Amino acid sequence: MSVIEINNLTRDYGGERGVFALSFKVEQGEAFGFLGPNGAGKTTTIRHLMGFIRSQQGSVMISGKDCWRDSASIQKILGYIPGEISFFEDMTGTEFIRFCAKYCGLRGEGRTKEMLDRFELRPKGKIKKMSKGMKQKIGIVTAFMHNPEILLLDEPTSGLDPLMQNRFIELVQEEKKAGKTILMSSHMFEEVERTCDRIGIIRAGKLAALDSTEALREKHLRSYTVTLADEKTAAAFAGDFAGKPEGTRVTVSAKQTLEEIFLNYYGGDQ
Amino acid sequence: MMFSFTLYKREMKKSILTLVIFGALMTLYVSVIIGMFDPALMGSLDEWADIMPELMAAVGMSAGATTLIGFMSSYLYGFILLVIPMVFTILRANALVAKYVDSGAMVALTAAPVKRGAIAFTQMKALVTGIIALVAYAATVELICASKFPGELVVGDLLVLNLGLLCLQLFIGGICFFASCLFNETKHSIAVGAGVPALMFILKMLSNTGEAAKKAKYFTFFTLFNPDGIIAGKASAIAGMIALFAGACALFIAAVTVFSKKDLHI
């Protein structure tokens, strides 16, 4: 039995928005990257998994339970970072984190302190006054504090600075090693490439590609080997373009942007 | 579990300031009005009623009350004790559900092992607690102020009258809370949750002003609350109370149900 099972999910918002006949599975202990441009249907899919909205067609299951009907019991083992962070503005960060712990029935602090340290967060001030990055960090703390077995992360690094993005990716890698099942959405290939075993690419509500990260990387990573005049120039070139020098030869690779990857799948006609 | 104490505590903390302000306002009005009661000379307020009968009638004040309870019924239960809890209800009901959905903060409440029904039920309980507190407080202030006139007030009558007021306020609470649960945007929740009770209240005031507008009373639920009828023990007035209470229950059940079943785009 797969931990996350989406079967023929359809939710039509009209005007070609929504998700259409979407199917994929995420296995126990697997990290699944959910890639797509804005408005492709990533958040809509995750809202179904969270039990916020009911599917028009098809089924959405987590651990064999129906995500709409049994959402409260699924939430016990689930951690969620919403795509758009909005908390009780009147509370301080500390108050909100404490509120969440109590509200979720968590005894004690759980992993709160570990998370605060990891992201160097001091949540003393009012949430209203916090920057987007601070709020995002609070979202991370509350998603991980009860040490959930399943993680639904909707663009979890948005608003974080590169250093913190890196720390978050390390956290996800550790969680994966600890056997957690992870679904992480993003619009950046690099981010999911570093954490996920498999990647699903969604566009206009339909799954455009579903493959292992390895296979997708090979398809979309183009390497060039250039020969330069002398070793010194080669070393400088390698330094500037993140290439691998080998004598006077340097191998550089170019990653395609997500849009270019899509063009590949759609043959450029969309 | 059908109830979250943690959430309830937070919401009561958010209600407390509004409750204190509205409580103070009621203390002021109730004590001033009751202080004007003079069994020997039913003077000052009745003079006003003679000078501008339409305006005084519109706010439920009619001359000629000779008992303290009749005096209170006409000068307190026609306007001030209807409006103050109603405004509290409108403000809080919207903030308890619709505002969280609108701002997205509802995510924090639904992304937890707490059922939707339990969330809505908790918020409903927080609203109802506030309404009961305001009405109970009004009754207490009345009793204290009326103790200046020993033997003038039958305590039982006053309690039944306030029970009637509670039924009315719960019914208004039901309307506001249902609107808050039904709509995803604050502006719609307020338009219906505040608009319907306000419109009904205007119709009630209109129906008081004269024969021509009397028919308006058939179009407003405020008619179901009949203070003088309740004091007199009229069966129709008691039936009105029961109807308001039943309506309130139905609206609250509908609100919790609609919130449990709707799509949340948060």
Chai-1 contact restraints between the chains, C-beta under 6 A:
chainA,res_idxA,chainB,res_idxB,connection_type,confidence,min_distance_angstrom,max_distance_angstrom,comment,restraint_id
A,F52,B,L264,contact,1.0,0.0,6.0,A-B,restraint_1
A,I53,B,D263,contact,1.0,0.0,6.0,A-B,restraint_2
A,A72,B,P113,contact,1.0,0.0,6.0,A-B,restraint_3
A,A72,B,K115,contact,1.0,0.0,6.0,A-B,restraint_4
A,Q75,B,A112,contact,1.0,0.0,6.0,A-B,restraint_5
A,Q75,B,P113,contact,1.0,0.0,6.0,A-B,restraint_6
A,K76,B,P113,contact,1.0,0.0,6.0,A-B,restraint_7
A,Y80,B,A111,contact,1.0,0.0,6.0,A-B,restraint_8
A,P82,B,V107,contact,1.0,0.0,6.0,A-B,restraint_9
A,E84,B,G104,contact,1.0,0.0,6.0,A-B,restraint_10
A,S86,B,S103,contact,1.0,0.0,6.0,A-B,restraint_11
A,S86,B,G104,contact,1.0,0.0,6.0,A-B,restraint_12
A,S86,B,A105,contact,1.0,0.0,6.0,A-B,restraint_13
A,F87,B,A105,contact,1.0,0.0,6.0,A-B,restraint_14
A,F87,B,A108,contact,1.0,0.0,6.0,A-B,restraint_15
A,F88,B,A105,contact,1.0,0.0,6.0,A-B,restraint_16
A,K102,B,T6,contact,1.0,0.0,6.0,A-B,restraint_17
A,Y103,B,T6,contact,1.0,0.0,6.0,A-B,restraint_18
A,Y103,B,A112,contact,1.0,0.0,6.0,A-B,restraint_19
A,C104,B,A112,contact,1.0,0.0,6.0,A-B,restraint_20
